[in-house]
Amino acid sequence: MPEDRSRSEQEDAARWAAVFHAALRGVVTIDSNGRIQSINPACLNMFGYDEGELDGRNVRCLMPSPDADHHDDYLKRYLSSGKGKIIGIGRDVVAMKKDGTTFPIHLSVGEYRFEGNVGFVALLHDMTDQRRAEEQLAESDQIVRATTAEAKMHRERLERMDRISLAGEMASGIAHEVNQPLSAIANYTRALLHMLEVEQLGSEDLRSTVEKVRLQSQRAGEIVGRMRDFVSRHPSEPGPTSLNEVIQEVLSFAELSAHGRRVTVETDLCEDLPEVLFDRVQLQQVILNLVNNAVEACTLVGPEKIVIRSLSVDGSTIALHVIDNGAGIDPVTESRLFEPFFSSKRNGTGMGLAISHSIVESQGGTLGFTRNADRGVTFFVELPIL
């Protein structure tokens, strides 16, 4: 039996020696005074020492201040009280190489006893690569955040430029709409002056004429105000939005776009549609871009009409259709329809449909088109409901 026990102990020792030398992590054993009893090759390589250099030295040599200054006192307190902050658990600490440079490690310490003596075994994992990777990841995250913010800023600028371009395309119609109330104001003021000259102005006549001037000036102000709000700087703010309400808001702009081009704009709205989560001004922009394209298509073939339709697709989706019976889309244009800076118009920017496509997709929708059975095309926007 003693021979079997001796053989078993020898096997255990052989296994321990194999593990000790083959381990990729550092392994150090010290006695109760903190002197190094053994240290494996991985640990020597980690700290930059040669074999035998650390035998019998105090383990403090592997620590920077202030840890090295207090290590002996820590050992004494543990041996007298049995209480230690690191025994049996792991923690991240800073270690020091032979050349004095420091580096992060994860340290686990266990206690062992043999023939009345107390010793400690420490497992060390060099965290340098992990820390570097974490720093690089943090830097990459900052770069991604900065790039995302910059891309968002550029997209908002492009969207605003597109809205300004749309306003430019509606300039003739805007001038006509604003000129109407201004002409009315001019006529009313001339009438007031005439009545004052001939002294035929009663209080009721004065009140009535001034009220007409006020209403016409308010009308002109509303036209200018709507256009100012549309082209102003506008960060994306998706919220509950009624498609039908936005169509009604855009209708006056759509009529401005069609003004003087022998194109009429009609609506066919499905009642009681559920709301969608969408930025209101951006939805106006999408609809106006589609209407402008439809107006251009119609004016190429003569006096026509455009229909703006809202409808329910299914229980989770509603749709906007902008239908024209214009010249249609040729195969070459079709393949590049949503490509930035491509335009079949003589003075087109090529951004309207590309930006509209980006806006719709960024808010969970779909923008596309189909050819009509007889003539023209239907652009559709499908949006998920709230």
VENSULWO-V920292 format. One record per residue. N is the residue number from 0. RES is the residue in one letter. SS is DSSP state (h for helix, s for strand, l for the rest). PHI is phi in radians with two decimals (999 if undefined). OMEGA is omega in radians with two decimals (999 if undefined). Layout:
N:RES:SS:PHI:OMEGA
N:RES:SS:PHI:OMEGA
//
This chain:
0:M:l:999:3.08
1:P:h:-1.03:3.13
2:E:h:-1.16:3.11
3:D:h:-1.08:-3.14
4:R:h:-1.14:3.13
5:S:h:-1.12:3.13
6:R:h:-1.14:3.12
7:S:h:-1.11:3.12
8:E:h:-1.14:3.11
9:Q:h:-1.15:3.10
10:E:h:-1.12:3.11
11:D:h:-1.07:-3.14
12:A:h:-1.12:3.13
13:A:h:-1.15:3.11
14:R:h:-1.12:3.13
15:W:h:-1.07:-3.14
16:A:h:-1.11:3.13
17:A:h:-1.13:3.12
18:V:h:-1.11:-3.10
19:F:h:-1.00:-3.08
20:H:h:-1.44:-3.09
21:A:h:-1.54:-3.06
22:A:l:-1.03:3.11
23:L:l:-1.42:3.08
24:R:l:-1.68:-3.13
25:G:s:-1.25:3.08
26:V:s:-2.27:3.12
27:V:s:-2.31:2.99
28:T:s:-2.03:3.11
29:I:s:-2.31:3.08
30:D:s:-1.58:-3.06
31:S:l:-1.20:3.10
32:N:l:-1.69:3.11
33:G:l:1.54:3.13
34:R:s:-1.41:-3.13
35:I:s:-1.26:3.11
36:Q:s:-1.67:3.11
37:S:s:-2.71:3.13
38:I:s:-2.63:-3.02
39:N:l:-1.45:-3.09
40:P:h:-0.99:-3.13
41:A:h:-1.07:-3.13
42:C:h:-1.26:3.08
43:L:h:-1.03:3.13
44:N:h:-1.13:-3.14
45:M:h:-1.07:-3.07
46:F:h:-1.71:3.09
47:G:l:1.45:3.12
48:Y:l:-1.83:3.03
49:D:l:-1.60:-3.14
50:E:l:-1.05:3.11
51:G:l:1.60:-3.08
52:E:l:-1.15:-3.04
53:L:l:-1.77:-3.10
54:D:l:-1.03:3.09
55:G:l:1.42:3.13
56:R:l:-1.42:3.11
57:N:s:-1.22:-3.09
58:V:h:-1.08:3.09
59:R:h:-0.99:-3.09
60:C:h:-1.14:3.12
61:L:h:-1.70:-3.08
62:M:s:-2.16:3.00
63:P:l:-1.47:2.99
64:S:l:-1.24:0.06
65:P:l:-1.57:-3.10
66:D:h:-1.02:-3.11
67:A:h:-1.09:-3.09
68:D:h:-1.20:-3.04
69:H:h:-1.86:-3.00
70:H:h:-1.14:-3.13
71:D:h:-1.08:3.12
72:D:h:-1.11:3.12
73:Y:h:-1.09:3.12
74:L:h:-1.06:-3.13
75:K:h:-1.08:3.14
76:R:h:-1.11:3.14
77:Y:h:-1.13:-3.10
78:L:h:-1.15:-3.14
79:S:h:-1.51:-3.07
80:S:h:-1.93:-3.08
81:G:l:1.34:-3.13
82:K:l:-1.95:3.13
83:G:l:-2.43:-3.10
84:K:l:-1.35:-3.00
85:I:l:-2.02:-3.09
86:I:s:-1.14:3.08
87:G:l:1.47:3.11
88:I:l:-2.31:3.10
89:G:s:-1.93:3.09
90:R:s:-2.71:3.08
91:D:s:-1.56:3.13
92:V:s:-2.37:3.10
93:V:s:-1.90:3.12
94:A:s:-1.94:-3.11
95:M:s:-2.26:3.13
96:K:l:-1.40:3.14
97:K:l:-1.03:-3.10
98:D:l:-1.45:3.08
99:G:l:1.63:3.11
100:T:l:-1.31:-3.13
101:T:s:-1.84:3.13
102:F:s:-2.73:-3.09
103:P:s:-1.44:3.04
104:I:s:-2.38:2.94
105:H:s:-1.81:-3.01
106:L:s:-2.02:3.02
107:S:s:-2.13:-3.09
108:V:s:-2.19:3.06
109:G:s:-2.18:-3.12
110:E:s:-1.86:3.01
111:Y:s:-2.40:-3.14
112:R:s:-2.24:3.13
113:F:s:-2.61:3.13
114:E:l:0.87:3.07
115:G:l:1.43:3.13
116:N:s:-1.73:3.13
117:V:s:-1.87:3.07
118:G:s:-2.41:-3.11
119:F:s:-2.38:3.05
120:V:s:-2.09:-3.11
121:A:s:-2.09:3.04
122:L:s:-1.89:-3.06
123:L:s:-2.14:3.10
124:H:s:-2.11:3.13
125:D:s:-1.19:-3.08
126:M:l:-1.73:-3.05
127:T:h:-1.00:-3.11
128:D:h:-1.11:-3.13
129:Q:h:-1.14:3.12
130:R:h:-1.10:3.13
131:R:h:-1.09:3.12
132:A:h:-1.11:3.12
133:E:h:-1.12:3.11
134:E:h:-1.13:3.13
135:Q:h:-1.13:3.11
136:L:h:-1.13:3.11
137:A:h:-1.11:3.11
138:E:h:-1.12:3.12
139:S:h:-1.10:3.13
140:D:h:-1.10:3.10
141:Q:h:-1.11:3.13
142:I:h:-1.11:3.13
143:V:h:-1.09:3.13
144:R:h:-1.08:-3.14
145:A:h:-1.13:-3.14
146:T:h:-1.14:3.12
147:T:h:-1.11:3.13
148:A:h:-1.12:3.14
149:E:h:-1.16:3.13
150:A:h:-1.11:3.11
151:K:h:-1.09:3.14
152:M:h:-1.09:3.13
153:H:h:-1.13:-3.14
154:R:h:-1.13:3.12
155:E:h:-1.11:3.10
156:R:h:-1.14:3.12
157:L:h:-1.11:3.14
158:E:h:-1.10:3.13
159:R:h:-1.16:3.10
160:M:h:-1.04:3.13
161:D:h:-1.16:3.11
162:R:h:-1.13:3.09
163:I:h:-1.12:3.10
164:S:h:-1.10:3.09
165:L:h:-1.07:3.12
166:A:h:-1.08:3.10
167:G:h:-1.09:3.13
168:E:h:-1.16:-3.14
169:M:l:-1.66:-3.01
170:A:h:-0.98:-3.12
171:S:h:-1.08:3.13
172:G:h:-1.15:3.11
173:I:h:-1.09:3.13
174:A:h:-1.02:3.13
175:H:h:-1.12:-3.10
176:E:h:-1.14:-3.14
177:V:h:-1.24:-3.11
178:N:h:-1.14:-3.13
179:Q:h:-1.06:3.11
180:P:h:-1.16:3.11
181:L:h:-1.15:3.10
182:S:h:-1.13:3.12
183:A:h:-1.11:3.11
184:I:h:-1.06:3.13
185:A:h:-1.06:-3.14
186:N:h:-1.13:-3.13
187:Y:h:-1.12:-3.14
188:T:h:-1.20:3.07
189:R:h:-1.12:3.11
190:A:h:-1.11:3.10
191:L:h:-1.07:3.14
192:L:h:-1.06:3.14
193:H:h:-1.12:-3.13
194:M:h:-1.14:3.09
195:L:h:-1.16:-3.12
196:E:h:-1.13:-3.09
197:V:l:-1.66:3.10
198:E:l:0.96:3.10
199:Q:l:-1.94:-3.01
200:L:l:-1.76:3.02
201:G:l:-1.54:-3.09
202:S:h:-1.11:3.14
203:E:h:-1.19:3.10
204:D:h:-1.08:3.13
205:L:h:-1.08:-3.12
206:R:h:-1.06:-3.11
207:S:h:-1.13:-3.10
208:T:h:-1.20:3.12
209:V:h:-1.11:3.12
210:E:h:-1.11:3.09
211:K:h:-1.12:3.09
212:V:h:-1.08:-3.14
213:R:h:-1.06:-3.11
214:L:h:-1.12:-3.13
215:Q:h:-1.21:3.09
216:S:h:-1.18:3.08
217:Q:h:-1.12:3.12
218:R:h:-1.08:3.11
219:A:h:-1.10:3.12
220:G:h:-1.10:3.13
221:E:h:-1.14:3.12
222:I:h:-1.08:3.14
223:V:h:-1.13:-3.12
224:G:h:-1.11:3.12
225:R:h:-1.08:3.14
226:M:h:-1.19:3.12
227:R:h:-1.09:3.13
228:D:h:-1.09:-3.08
229:F:h:-1.19:-3.05
230:V:h:-1.63:-3.08
231:S:l:-1.23:3.09
232:R:l:-1.05:-2.96
233:H:l:-2.59:3.04
234:P:l:-1.19:-3.10
235:S:l:-1.13:3.13
236:E:l:-2.38:3.12
237:P:l:-1.06:3.10
238:G:s:-2.74:3.11
239:P:s:-1.01:-3.02
240:T:s:-2.39:3.06
241:S:l:-1.56:3.14
242:L:h:-1.06:-3.12
243:N:h:-1.10:3.12
244:E:h:-1.10:-3.14
245:V:h:-1.15:3.10
246:I:h:-1.05:3.13
247:Q:h:-1.12:3.11
248:E:h:-1.13:-3.07
249:V:h:-1.41:-3.00
250:L:h:-0.98:-3.14
251:S:h:-1.14:3.07
252:F:h:-1.13:-3.13
253:A:h:-1.08:3.11
254:E:h:-1.19:3.05
255:L:h:-1.10:-3.14
256:S:h:-1.11:-3.10
257:A:h:-1.49:-3.06
258:H:l:-1.01:3.07
259:G:l:1.37:-3.09
260:R:l:-2.02:3.12
261:R:l:1.00:3.10
262:V:s:-2.17:3.08
263:T:s:-1.76:-3.14
264:V:s:-2.04:3.13
265:E:s:-2.10:3.09
266:T:s:-2.15:3.07
267:D:s:-2.45:-2.96
268:L:s:-1.84:3.07
269:C:l:-1.38:-3.09
270:E:l:-1.34:3.03
271:D:l:1.03:3.05
272:L:l:-1.29:3.07
273:P:l:-1.20:-3.13
274:E:l:-1.35:3.06
275:V:s:-2.11:3.07
276:L:s:-1.63:-3.03
277:F:s:-2.74:3.03
278:D:l:-1.27:-2.99
279:R:h:-1.11:-3.11
280:V:h:-1.15:3.12
281:Q:h:-1.15:3.09
282:L:h:-1.16:3.03
283:Q:h:-1.00:-3.11
284:Q:h:-1.08:3.13
285:V:h:-1.07:-3.11
286:I:h:-1.09:-3.14
287:L:h:-1.11:3.09
288:N:h:-1.06:-3.14
289:L:h:-1.16:3.12
290:V:h:-1.14:3.13
291:N:h:-1.05:3.10
292:N:h:-1.12:3.12
293:A:h:-1.15:3.11
294:V:h:-1.06:3.12
295:E:h:-1.05:-3.12
296:A:h:-1.14:-3.10
297:C:h:-1.26:-3.08
298:T:h:-1.21:3.10
299:L:l:-1.34:-3.05
300:V:l:-2.11:3.09
301:G:l:2.10:-3.09
302:P:l:-1.10:-3.10
303:E:s:-2.51:3.12
304:K:s:-2.34:3.10
305:I:s:-2.13:3.11
306:V:s:-2.02:3.02
307:I:s:-1.78:-3.01
308:R:s:-2.13:2.98
309:S:s:-2.05:-3.10
310:L:s:-2.76:3.06
311:S:s:-1.66:3.14
312:V:s:-1.51:3.07
313:D:s:-2.74:-3.08
314:G:l:-1.20:-3.09
315:S:l:-2.16:-3.02
316:T:s:-2.45:2.95
317:I:s:-2.08:-3.04
318:A:s:-2.46:2.97
319:L:s:-1.99:3.05
320:H:s:-2.07:2.98
321:V:s:-2.01:-2.96
322:I:s:-1.91:3.03
323:D:s:-2.26:3.02
324:N:l:-2.10:-3.13
325:G:l:-1.54:-3.00
326:A:l:-1.38:-3.12
327:G:l:1.48:-3.09
328:I:l:-2.17:3.14
329:D:l:-1.35:-3.07
330:P:h:-1.01:-3.14
331:V:h:-1.14:3.13
332:T:h:-1.14:-3.12
333:E:h:-1.00:-3.07
334:S:h:-1.21:-3.09
335:R:l:-2.12:-2.96
336:L:l:-1.00:-3.08
337:F:l:-1.78:-3.14
338:E:l:-1.44:-3.14
339:P:l:-1.03:3.06
340:F:l:1.24:3.04
341:F:l:-1.68:3.12
342:S:l:-2.58:3.05
343:S:l:-1.59:3.10
344:K:l:-1.45:-3.12
345:R:l:-1.09:-3.10
346:N:l:-1.99:-3.11
347:G:l:-1.31:3.11
348:T:l:-1.46:-3.10
349:G:l:1.31:-3.10
350:M:l:-1.93:-3.02
351:G:h:-0.97:-3.11
352:L:h:-1.22:3.13
353:A:h:-1.09:3.12
354:I:h:-1.17:3.11
355:S:h:-1.06:3.12
356:H:h:-1.06:3.13
357:S:h:-1.13:3.14
358:I:h:-1.06:-3.08
359:V:h:-1.12:-3.11
360:E:h:-1.16:-3.13
361:S:h:-1.16:-3.14
362:Q:l:-1.96:2.95
363:G:l:1.49:-3.11
364:G:l:-1.87:-3.14
365:T:s:-2.33:3.07
366:L:s:-2.15:3.12
367:G:s:-2.77:3.12
368:F:s:-2.63:3.03
369:T:s:-2.36:3.07
370:R:s:-1.42:3.09
371:N:l:-1.31:-3.09
372:A:l:-1.12:-3.10
373:D:l:-1.70:-3.07
374:R:l:-2.74:3.09
375:G:l:1.47:-3.11
376:V:s:-2.36:3.03
377:T:s:-2.13:2.99
378:F:s:-1.53:-3.12
379:F:s:-2.22:3.02
380:V:s:-2.18:3.10
381:E:s:-1.85:-3.05
382:L:s:-2.25:3.07
383:P:s:-1.26:-3.12
384:I:s:-1.44:3.10
385:L:l:-1.23:999
//
